């Protein structure tokens, strides 16, 4: 495959997999207003800690959120760089203005 822009497809898949779930998108939207305690996320999403933890781990592993521990609670915030990276990948996927037709497909 030839493209004018190099895309790390493994990284793109990791980012978009993490964003491909409704609960994880809800977490991202809640974190748009700033850092949140996991207890607040549980209450806002009406989720048990074990279920939310799975989603937070997926987002964290992809680098979309950052976590920190304070006392017995974990706090999460968005990683703006990861969101900018996802935006950049999407922008690089815009097709050329005029798409070339491969002659081998029409013979």
Rosetta constraint file for C-alpha pairs under 8 A:
AtomPair CA 5 CA 92 HARMONIC 6.69 0.50
AtomPair CA 7 CA 12 HARMONIC 7.51 0.50
AtomPair CA 7 CA 89 HARMONIC 6.92 0.50
AtomPair CA 7 CA 92 HARMONIC 7.92 0.50
AtomPair CA 8 CA 12 HARMONIC 6.18 0.50
AtomPair CA 9 CA 13 HARMONIC 6.01 0.50
AtomPair CA 10 CA 14 HARMONIC 6.24 0.50
AtomPair CA 11 CA 15 HARMONIC 6.22 0.50
AtomPair CA 12 CA 16 HARMONIC 6.09 0.50
AtomPair CA 12 CA 86 HARMONIC 7.09 0.50
AtomPair CA 12 CA 89 HARMONIC 6.96 0.50
AtomPair CA 13 CA 17 HARMONIC 5.73 0.50
AtomPair CA 14 CA 18 HARMONIC 6.27 0.50
AtomPair CA 14 CA 62 HARMONIC 6.02 0.50
AtomPair CA 15 CA 19 HARMONIC 6.44 0.50
AtomPair CA 15 CA 62 HARMONIC 5.74 0.50
AtomPair CA 15 CA 64 HARMONIC 7.54 0.50
AtomPair CA 15 CA 82 HARMONIC 7.95 0.50
AtomPair CA 15 CA 86 HARMONIC 6.67 0.50
AtomPair CA 16 CA 20 HARMONIC 5.88 0.50
AtomPair CA 16 CA 86 HARMONIC 7.56 0.50
AtomPair CA 17 CA 21 HARMONIC 7.67 0.50
AtomPair CA 18 CA 24 HARMONIC 7.07 0.50
AtomPair CA 18 CA 58 HARMONIC 5.90 0.50
AtomPair CA 18 CA 59 HARMONIC 5.51 0.50
AtomPair CA 18 CA 62 HARMONIC 6.55 0.50
AtomPair CA 19 CA 24 HARMONIC 6.17 0.50
AtomPair CA 19 CA 25 HARMONIC 5.90 0.50
AtomPair CA 19 CA 59 HARMONIC 7.64 0.50
AtomPair CA 20 CA 24 HARMONIC 7.49 0.50
AtomPair CA 20 CA 25 HARMONIC 7.39 0.50
AtomPair CA 21 CA 25 HARMONIC 6.19 0.50
AtomPair CA 22 CA 26 HARMONIC 6.11 0.50
AtomPair CA 23 CA 27 HARMONIC 6.28 0.50
AtomPair CA 23 CA 45 HARMONIC 7.96 0.50
AtomPair CA 23 CA 55 HARMONIC 7.33 0.50
AtomPair CA 24 CA 28 HARMONIC 6.29 0.50
AtomPair CA 24 CA 55 HARMONIC 5.94 0.50
AtomPair CA 24 CA 56 HARMONIC 7.43 0.50
AtomPair CA 24 CA 59 HARMONIC 7.15 0.50
AtomPair CA 25 CA 29 HARMONIC 6.16 0.50
AtomPair CA 26 CA 30 HARMONIC 6.17 0.50
AtomPair CA 26 CA 45 HARMONIC 7.77 0.50
AtomPair CA 27 CA 31 HARMONIC 6.21 0.50
AtomPair CA 27 CA 41 HARMONIC 7.25 0.50
AtomPair CA 28 CA 32 HARMONIC 6.33 0.50
AtomPair CA 28 CA 78 HARMONIC 7.06 0.50
AtomPair CA 29 CA 33 HARMONIC 7.84 0.50
AtomPair CA 30 CA 34 HARMONIC 7.87 0.50
AtomPair CA 30 CA 36 HARMONIC 7.99 0.50
AtomPair CA 30 CA 41 HARMONIC 7.74 0.50
AtomPair CA 31 CA 35 HARMONIC 5.96 0.50
AtomPair CA 31 CA 36 HARMONIC 6.53 0.50
AtomPair CA 31 CA 76 HARMONIC 7.55 0.50
AtomPair CA 31 CA 77 HARMONIC 5.86 0.50
AtomPair CA 31 CA 78 HARMONIC 6.10 0.50
AtomPair CA 32 CA 78 HARMONIC 7.04 0.50
AtomPair CA 34 CA 77 HARMONIC 6.17 0.50
AtomPair CA 34 CA 78 HARMONIC 7.52 0.50
AtomPair CA 35 CA 75 HARMONIC 6.47 0.50
AtomPair CA 35 CA 76 HARMONIC 5.39 0.50
AtomPair CA 35 CA 77 HARMONIC 4.39 0.50
AtomPair CA 35 CA 78 HARMONIC 7.48 0.50
AtomPair CA 36 CA 40 HARMONIC 6.48 0.50
AtomPair CA 36 CA 41 HARMONIC 6.83 0.50
AtomPair CA 36 CA 75 HARMONIC 5.45 0.50
AtomPair CA 36 CA 76 HARMONIC 5.45 0.50
AtomPair CA 36 CA 77 HARMONIC 6.62 0.50
AtomPair CA 37 CA 41 HARMONIC 6.50 0.50
AtomPair CA 37 CA 73 HARMONIC 6.78 0.50
AtomPair CA 37 CA 74 HARMONIC 5.90 0.50
AtomPair CA 37 CA 75 HARMONIC 4.29 0.50
AtomPair CA 37 CA 76 HARMONIC 6.37 0.50
AtomPair CA 38 CA 42 HARMONIC 6.11 0.50
AtomPair CA 38 CA 73 HARMONIC 6.89 0.50
AtomPair CA 38 CA 74 HARMONIC 5.72 0.50
AtomPair CA 38 CA 75 HARMONIC 5.86 0.50
AtomPair CA 38 CA 76 HARMONIC 7.09 0.50
AtomPair CA 39 CA 43 HARMONIC 6.32 0.50
AtomPair CA 39 CA 73 HARMONIC 7.63 0.50
AtomPair CA 40 CA 44 HARMONIC 6.01 0.50
AtomPair CA 41 CA 45 HARMONIC 5.92 0.50
AtomPair CA 42 CA 46 HARMONIC 5.55 0.50
AtomPair CA 42 CA 47 HARMONIC 5.04 0.50
AtomPair CA 42 CA 48 HARMONIC 6.40 0.50
AtomPair CA 42 CA 49 HARMONIC 6.48 0.50
AtomPair CA 42 CA 52 HARMONIC 6.88 0.50
AtomPair CA 43 CA 47 HARMONIC 6.86 0.50
AtomPair CA 47 CA 51 HARMONIC 6.48 0.50
AtomPair CA 47 CA 52 HARMONIC 6.13 0.50
AtomPair CA 48 CA 52 HARMONIC 6.28 0.50
AtomPair CA 49 CA 53 HARMONIC 5.90 0.50
AtomPair CA 50 CA 54 HARMONIC 6.66 0.50
AtomPair CA 51 CA 55 HARMONIC 6.95 0.50
AtomPair CA 52 CA 56 HARMONIC 6.15 0.50
AtomPair CA 53 CA 57 HARMONIC 6.01 0.50
AtomPair CA 54 CA 58 HARMONIC 6.41 0.50
AtomPair CA 55 CA 59 HARMONIC 6.33 0.50
AtomPair CA 56 CA 60 HARMONIC 5.94 0.50
AtomPair CA 56 CA 65 HARMONIC 7.84 0.50
AtomPair CA 57 CA 61 HARMONIC 5.86 0.50
AtomPair CA 58 CA 62 HARMONIC 6.33 0.50
AtomPair CA 59 CA 63 HARMONIC 6.34 0.50
AtomPair CA 59 CA 64 HARMONIC 5.28 0.50
AtomPair CA 59 CA 65 HARMONIC 5.80 0.50
AtomPair CA 60 CA 64 HARMONIC 5.77 0.50
AtomPair CA 60 CA 65 HARMONIC 4.97 0.50
AtomPair CA 60 CA 66 HARMONIC 6.12 0.50
AtomPair CA 60 CA 67 HARMONIC 7.45 0.50
AtomPair CA 63 CA 79 HARMONIC 6.81 0.50
AtomPair CA 63 CA 82 HARMONIC 6.19 0.50
AtomPair CA 64 CA 78 HARMONIC 6.08 0.50
AtomPair CA 64 CA 79 HARMONIC 5.22 0.50
AtomPair CA 64 CA 80 HARMONIC 7.68 0.50
AtomPair CA 64 CA 82 HARMONIC 5.33 0.50
AtomPair CA 64 CA 83 HARMONIC 6.64 0.50
AtomPair CA 65 CA 76 HARMONIC 6.47 0.50
AtomPair CA 65 CA 77 HARMONIC 5.50 0.50
AtomPair CA 65 CA 78 HARMONIC 4.42 0.50
AtomPair CA 65 CA 79 HARMONIC 5.08 0.50
AtomPair CA 66 CA 76 HARMONIC 5.54 0.50
AtomPair CA 66 CA 77 HARMONIC 5.34 0.50
AtomPair CA 66 CA 78 HARMONIC 6.18 0.50
AtomPair CA 66 CA 79 HARMONIC 6.23 0.50
AtomPair CA 67 CA 74 HARMONIC 6.50 0.50
AtomPair CA 67 CA 75 HARMONIC 5.52 0.50
AtomPair CA 67 CA 76 HARMONIC 4.45 0.50
AtomPair CA 67 CA 77 HARMONIC 6.58 0.50
AtomPair CA 68 CA 74 HARMONIC 5.57 0.50
AtomPair CA 68 CA 75 HARMONIC 5.31 0.50
AtomPair CA 68 CA 76 HARMONIC 6.55 0.50
AtomPair CA 69 CA 73 HARMONIC 5.81 0.50
AtomPair CA 69 CA 74 HARMONIC 4.40 0.50
AtomPair CA 69 CA 75 HARMONIC 6.20 0.50
AtomPair CA 70 CA 74 HARMONIC 6.16 0.50
AtomPair CA 70 CA 75 HARMONIC 7.36 0.50
AtomPair CA 79 CA 83 HARMONIC 6.72 0.50
AtomPair CA 80 CA 84 HARMONIC 6.13 0.50
AtomPair CA 81 CA 85 HARMONIC 6.08 0.50
AtomPair CA 82 CA 86 HARMONIC 6.29 0.50
AtomPair CA 83 CA 87 HARMONIC 6.22 0.50
AtomPair CA 84 CA 88 HARMONIC 6.09 0.50
AtomPair CA 85 CA 89 HARMONIC 6.28 0.50
AtomPair CA 86 CA 90 HARMONIC 6.34 0.50
AtomPair CA 87 CA 91 HARMONIC 6.19 0.50
AtomPair CA 88 CA 92 HARMONIC 6.17 0.50
AtomPair CA 89 CA 93 HARMONIC 6.53 0.50
AtomPair CA 90 CA 94 HARMONIC 7.32 0.50
AtomPair CA 95 CA 99 HARMONIC 7.29 0.50
AtomPair CA 102 CA 106 HARMONIC 7.53 0.50
AtomPair CA 103 CA 107 HARMONIC 6.96 0.50
